[in-house]
Amino acid sequence: MAANDKSKKFSRWYFGGIGSAGAACCTHPLDLLKVHLQTQQEGKLSVSRLAMKIIREQGVFSLYTGISASLCRQLSYSTVRFGIYEVGKQAMTNPGENIPFYKTVLLASAAGAAGGFVGTPADMINVRMQNDVKLPLEKRRNYKHAFDGFLRVWREEGFTRLFSGASTATMRAVLMTVGQLSFYDQVKQLLLSSGHFDDNSTTHFLSSLTAGAVATTLTQPLDVLKTRAMNAKPGEFSGTLDLVRYTAKLGPMGFFKGYVPAFVRLAPQTILTFVFLEQLRLNFGYYKA
């Protein structure tokens, strides 16, 4: 194998978490707007009006409310799911070989389930911190940072409350990981096999853009339910079915509330994650023995 053939390099298991954290720093304001749209039961504010309202009332830096929790989430949730997926994929293939699509779906499902559960506490704190800026002053939780949020939830609401919404978060993570990782690899494989593309930034961009669109469509209903569950007060909903009925009062499109900002956020998030991941692989990856 030629030492300079970077296309044969493998990613290290933690590259996905680093790439996701880097992407989160760029897309956090869009994630915050998505949470605001999903948690309002009534209201017709557009994305631009909501952004201007937040900036006018809270200041520009309020768009980065909860960034510490967002980074914690990516470094837990994404590190686990990317790590399991990469290690599993590398164990099943040799350099230059393609893995069947159904195998990547199964592997991504398992990786997503593990990552979704592990990342639930940070995800919940992230949702609460982002939603805080639109609440009245007397109702705000005012977490200083992610770790302050973890401790306060544990002390005030109990340890199990940290895993509130874990079922919907795990199901969403399964669909997200299938949409992002499986479809990214499949589209990339198709582009490379066409003979018109090389293992470069153009291929990475097109593959990740497609993966972002698929992932958004698959996960939006569960994302809405997850966000509402994590932001709910203790005892507000008796279970997932009660939450579904509550959301269904808005009609079928209630489950796709915030779809546009979700796609506008997830597309750049997915693109940046894979661009960062691929650059880490090409420059700091390793050749399989």
N, C-alpha and C positions, 0 to 999 in steps of 0.2 A: 504494500500500500504506500503510495506516495505521501511523504511527510507533509507536503503542502496541500493535500487534497482535503480542505476544510469541510467539504460537504459530507465527509464520512465521519465527522466528529459527533459524539454523543453529548447530551446535556448532563450536567450533574443534577442530583435530585433536588437541590435547593434553588436552582436557577429560576424556577417558576414562581416561587415566593418572592424573590428579589425583583423579578420583572413585574409582578403584579403590584408590589409596593411602590415601585417607581411610577407605574401607570396611575395608581391611586392618587399620587401627589398632583398629577395633572388634571384628573377628572373629578376630584372631590366636590367642587361646587355643583356640578351637574348631578351628582349622586344626592346631594342635599336637596336640590330642587325636586328631584324625583320623589324623595321621601315626603316632602311637604304636600305634593299633589296627591299622593296615595293616602295620606292620613286625613285629608279633609273630606268629610262626608257630604258637605254641601259646598257650593262655591264654584265660580266659573273663571277664576283667574287663569290667564294664559301663562306660559313659561316666562316670557319676557316681563310681563307685569308683576309676576310673583318675585322674580329676581330683583326688579327695581324697588319693589315694596320692602324686601329684606334689606337691601343696601341703604335705602332711605331711612328706615327705622333703626337698623342695627349697625350699619357701617359695612364697608367692603369686606373686612376680615371675618365678618360673621358667615360668609360663604364657606369658610374653612372651619366652621364649628364642627367638632368631632373628628378632626383629622387624626388625632392620636389613636382613637378607636378604629378608624378606618385602616390605619397602618397595622394595628394589632390584628385586625380581622384578616387582612391579606397575608400577614406573616404566619398566621395559624391556618386558616381555611385554605388558602391557595398553596402554601408550602406543602400541606398534607396531600391535597388532591393532585397537584402536579408531581409531587414526589412519588406517590404510589403509582401514578400513571406512567411516569418515565421509567421507573425501575422495572415495572411489569413489562412495558413495551420492549425495553432493552433485553430483558431476559428471554423474550420470545423471538427476537430477530437478530440477525447479523448485519454488519454494515452493508448498505446497499439493498437490503431486502425490504419488501413491503409487507405490512401486516394486514390481514383481511379486515374489512370494515366492521363485520359483526364482532370480531374480537376486540377492536378498539372501543366499540359501544359497551360491551360487557365490562371491560377494564375501566373505562371512564365512569360507568355507573357505580362500581365498587369504590373507586377513588373519590367520586363526588359524595357518596354517602358518608364516608369517613371524614372528609374535609368539612362537609356541612355540619355534622354533629360537633366536631372539635371547635369549629369557628362560631358556633351559636352564641356563647357569652359575649364575645367581642362584637358580633353582629348586632346583638340587642342593645349594647351600650352605644354603638355607632348610631343606630336609629334614634335612640332617646336623645343623644346629644345634638343630633341634627334637627330634631323636631322641637327642641327646647326654645329656639329663638322665636317661634311663632306663638308660644303660649303666653298668657298674662304673667306678669312678674311674680305674683304670689303662687303660681302653679308650676313654676319652673323647678327642675331638679338641680340645676346648676352644678353638674359634675365638673370638677376642676380639670380632669383628664381621664383617660380610659381606666387607669388603675384605681383612681378614686371612685369611679363608677362601679367597678367590680366589687370593691370593699363595701360600698354603701348598699348595693343591692343585696349582698350576702348578709350584712348586719340587719338591714331594715325589712327585707322581704324573704330572706332565707336562701340557702345555697341553690335549691332546686329552681328558684326563680330565674337564675342565670341561664337556664336551659329552656325558658319559656319560648314557645314557637319552634322548638327543635325539630318536630315532625315535619312542619312545612318547610323549614330551612333545609332539612336533609333532602326532602323530595325536590326542592328547587335546585339544590346543589347537584343532585344527580342529573337533572335535565340540563343545567348550565354546563356541567362538565362534558356531557355528551355533545351538546351543541357547540361548545368551544373546541375541546380537544379532539374529539373524534372527527368532526366535520372539518376542522383545520387540517388535520393530517390527511383526510380523504381528498379535500380540494387541492392541497399542496401536491399530493401524489399524482392526481390527474393532470395538474399543470406541468409538472416535471416530466411525466410520461408523454406529453404531447409533443415534446421536442422543441417547443417555442419558448420555453422558460428555463431559467437556471435557478440555482439555489441562492437567490439574492433578495434584496429588499422589495422588489416589485412583486415577486411571488409571495413573499411573506405578507405583504400588504393586502393583496387580493384574497389570499386564503383566510386571513384574519377578519377581513371585512365581511366575507360570506359567513364565517363562523359566528360573528357578532350578530348578524341578522337572524340566523337560525336560533341562536341562544336566547335572544330577546323574545321571539315569538313563543318559544317553548316554555319560558319561565315566567312570563308576565303575570298570569293569573295567580300562581303560587307566590310570586314576589309581593303582590298586593296583600294576600292573606298573611304572609309572614310579617310584613311591615306593620299591619294592623295588630297582629297578635303580640308582637314585641312592644308596641307602643301602648297597649291596653293597660288599664289599671287592674290590680289583682281582683279576680272574680267578675270582671266585666263580661267575659264570655265563658259559657259553660264548657265549651269544647270547639273543635274545628268545625263541626256541623253548624253550630250556632253562629260562628264567625262567617261561614259561607252564606247563611241565610241573611245575616246583617248586610253583607256586601251585595247580595243579590237584589236588595231593595232598590239599588241604583240601575238595575237592568243588566243585560249581558255585558255591556261595555264597562260596567263597574269593575269587572275583573281585569280590564285592560286600562284602568285609570293610570295616567302617567306613562302611557306607552311611548309617546314621542320623546319625552326627556329620558326615558329608560333606554331607548335605542340610541339617542344622541349621546348618552353617557356610556352605554355598553360598547358601542361601536369603537369609539376612541380608546376605551379601556382595553378592549380585546386586541385592537391593532397595536397599541403601545406595549401591552403585555408580551405579545408574540414577537414584536420587533426587538424589544429588550432581550427576551429569552433567546432569540436566534442570534443576536449579536454576542450574548454571553456564550452561547454554544460554539459559535464560529471562532471566537477569540480566546475563550477560556475552557472550552470543552476538552474531551479526551478521546483517544482512539481505543476502541474495545480490543482487548488482548485476544 
